[in-house]
Amino acid sequence: MRRLVCALLAVLLVVGVAAASSNYVVITAKGKKYHVEGCRTVKKAYQKLTVDEAKKKGYKPCKVCNP
């Protein structure tokens, strides 16, 4: 029973961390798209912000990383 509880807590922790990190995207200084951090099309310095912030600023989702 104790192992089951520990396993369940571990899964919830991983899911929670993944969900929290997926709310953030990155934009570049001159780009018009927002990206998942680590997207292969982002090669220069970037700014990290939420998806809602990126949308409010007029950015569109990248078609490569599909955030």
Secondary structure, 3 states (H helix, E strand, C coil): CHHHHHHHHHHHHHHHHHHHHCCEEEEECCCCEEECCCCCCCCCCEEEEEHHHHHHCCCEECCCCCC
